[in-house]
Amino acid sequence: MRYDTGDTVIGRTPRAPDAPADPAADTIVPGRESRAPEPRRTEARSRAPRAESATPVYSFRIGGLKEPIALDRPARIGRRPSSPRILVGAPPRLVRVLSPQREVSATHLELRQTGTTVVVTDLRSTNGTVVLVPGSTPRKLLQGESVVVSPGTLVDIGDENIVQILPLDRRPS
């Protein structure tokens, strides 16, 4: 069998002798051979600490636990929680809860801080997740459904495991 590779061009993009090497410019994408490479940005960047390092972090508490758990990275909650097969970003914090009646799925729920919001996601749990946002009626999430919640929200995952979303911790990290 013969493969036709006539449309694919792989090679080095010509650059000025004083230009820094750009590994992304070394491969030519088919159909874009005639386009000139975009100039590199060379403005000086400040070495001062960025504001993101002091981003306020939400936290949560489960049941009667005294210590809050920070949402500085995603948290996956369940009887035997596991990480996703494909990680994007920081690995999640795995939080194990007791479930004598086996109402809580192995990996039941994910909590994630996105900017200044908290997103609760049911991870296709068997017995469901009930979210109670302050001032509203309880809502059972569909399997795989996500919802943005506010501090004070209670999330019932079964077997008396209640997750409470706590306010922002504004102390610098």
C-alpha positions as CSV (number, residue, x, y, z in Angstrom):
1,M,0.0,0.0,0.0
2,R,1.3,3.4,-0.9
3,Y,0.6,6.5,1.2
4,D,0.2,9.9,-0.4
5,T,2.1,12.5,1.6
6,G,2.2,15.2,-1.1
7,D,0.0,17.7,0.9
8,T,2.1,17.6,4.0
9,V,5.2,19.8,4.2
10,I,7.5,19.4,7.2
11,G,10.4,21.6,7.5
12,R,12.0,24.6,9.1
13,T,10.5,28.1,8.9
14,P,13.1,30.6,7.8
15,R,13.9,33.2,10.4
16,A,16.1,36.2,10.8
17,P,19.6,35.4,12.0
18,D,19.2,37.4,15.2
19,A,15.7,36.0,16.0
20,P,15.4,33.5,18.9
21,A,14.6,30.0,18.0
22,D,10.9,29.3,18.2
23,P,10.1,25.5,18.4
24,A,6.4,26.1,17.5
25,A,7.5,27.7,14.2
26,D,9.6,24.7,13.1
27,T,6.6,22.8,11.8
28,I,4.6,24.0,8.9
29,V,0.9,23.3,9.1
30,P,-0.6,22.2,5.7
31,G,-2.5,25.0,4.0
32,R,-0.6,27.8,5.9
33,E,2.8,27.6,4.2
34,S,2.6,31.0,2.6
35,R,1.6,32.9,5.8
36,A,4.4,34.9,7.4
37,P,5.3,33.9,11.0
38,E,3.9,36.2,13.7
39,P,6.5,38.3,15.5
40,R,7.5,37.2,19.0
41,R,6.6,39.5,21.9
42,T,9.8,40.7,23.5
43,E,8.5,43.3,26.1
44,A,10.0,43.1,29.5
45,R,8.0,41.3,32.1
46,S,7.9,42.3,35.7
47,R,9.4,40.0,38.2
48,A,7.1,41.3,41.0
49,P,4.7,38.7,42.6
50,R,1.5,38.4,40.6
51,A,-1.9,39.1,42.2
52,E,-3.0,35.5,41.4
53,S,-0.7,34.1,44.1
54,A,-2.9,35.8,46.7
55,T,-6.2,34.7,45.1
56,P,-8.8,34.1,47.9
57,V,-9.6,30.4,48.3
58,Y,-13.0,28.9,49.2
59,S,-13.1,25.9,51.5
60,F,-15.6,23.2,52.5
61,R,-16.4,21.1,55.5
62,I,-18.0,17.6,55.6
63,G,-20.3,16.7,58.4
64,G,-18.8,17.1,61.8
65,L,-15.2,17.6,60.7
66,K,-13.6,20.5,62.4
67,E,-10.9,21.4,59.9
68,P,-12.0,23.0,56.7
69,I,-10.6,21.6,53.4
70,A,-9.3,24.3,51.0
71,L,-10.3,24.4,47.4
72,D,-6.9,25.4,46.2
73,R,-7.3,22.5,43.8
74,P,-10.3,20.4,42.8
75,A,-11.7,18.0,45.4
76,R,-13.3,14.6,44.6
77,I,-15.4,13.1,47.3
78,G,-16.6,9.6,47.7
79,R,-16.3,6.2,49.5
80,R,-13.1,5.4,47.5
81,P,-12.5,8.5,45.3
82,S,-10.1,8.3,42.4
83,S,-8.5,10.8,40.1
84,P,-9.8,11.2,36.5
85,R,-8.0,9.1,33.9
86,I,-6.9,12.3,32.1
87,L,-5.6,15.1,34.3
88,V,-6.0,18.7,33.3
89,G,-4.3,21.0,35.7
90,A,-3.5,20.1,39.3
91,P,-4.3,16.6,40.6
92,P,-7.5,16.6,42.7
93,R,-7.6,16.3,46.4
94,L,-9.3,12.9,47.2
95,V,-11.6,13.1,50.2
96,R,-12.9,9.8,51.6
97,V,-16.2,9.6,53.5
98,L,-17.8,6.8,55.4
99,S,-20.9,5.3,53.9
100,P,-22.1,2.3,55.9
101,Q,-25.3,2.1,53.8
102,R,-23.3,2.5,50.6
103,E,-25.4,5.5,49.5
104,V,-22.3,7.4,48.5
105,S,-20.7,6.3,45.2
106,A,-17.0,5.5,45.0
107,T,-16.3,8.9,43.4
108,H,-19.5,10.8,44.0
109,L,-18.9,14.5,43.8
110,E,-16.4,17.1,42.6
111,L,-15.9,20.5,44.0
112,R,-13.9,23.0,42.1
113,Q,-13.1,26.7,42.5
114,T,-13.2,28.5,39.2
115,G,-12.1,32.1,39.7
116,T,-14.3,33.4,42.5
117,T,-17.0,30.8,42.1
118,V,-17.5,27.2,43.4
119,V,-18.8,24.6,41.0
120,V,-20.4,21.4,42.3
121,T,-20.5,18.5,39.9
122,D,-22.3,15.1,40.4
123,L,-19.9,12.5,39.0
124,R,-22.7,10.3,37.7
125,S,-23.5,9.1,41.2
126,T,-25.9,6.2,41.7
127,N,-28.1,7.7,44.5
128,G,-27.8,11.4,43.5
129,T,-26.7,14.7,45.0
130,V,-29.0,17.2,46.7
131,V,-28.0,20.9,46.7
132,L,-29.5,23.4,49.1
133,V,-28.5,27.0,48.2
134,P,-29.5,29.4,51.0
135,G,-32.9,30.9,50.4
136,S,-34.0,28.4,47.8
137,T,-35.6,24.9,47.7
138,P,-33.4,21.8,47.7
139,R,-32.5,20.6,44.2
140,K,-31.5,17.1,43.2
141,L,-28.7,17.2,40.5
142,L,-29.0,15.0,37.4
143,Q,-26.2,12.5,36.9
144,G,-23.2,14.5,35.6
145,E,-24.8,17.9,36.2
146,S,-22.8,20.9,37.5
147,V,-24.1,23.9,39.4
148,V,-22.5,27.1,40.6
149,V,-23.0,27.5,44.4
150,S,-22.5,30.3,47.0
151,P,-21.0,30.1,50.5
152,G,-23.4,28.5,52.9
153,T,-24.6,26.0,50.4
154,L,-25.2,22.5,51.8
155,V,-24.6,19.5,49.5
156,D,-26.1,16.1,50.7
157,I,-24.4,13.1,49.1
158,G,-26.0,10.5,51.3
159,D,-25.4,8.5,54.5
160,E,-25.5,11.8,56.5
161,N,-22.5,13.2,54.6
162,I,-23.3,16.9,54.2
163,V,-20.8,19.1,52.5
164,Q,-20.9,22.8,53.5
165,I,-19.3,25.4,51.3
166,L,-17.5,27.9,53.4
167,P,-16.8,31.6,52.7
168,L,-13.6,32.9,51.0
169,D,-10.4,32.8,53.0
170,R,-8.9,36.2,52.1
171,R,-5.6,35.6,53.9
172,P,-2.6,35.5,51.5
173,S,-1.2,32.1,50.8
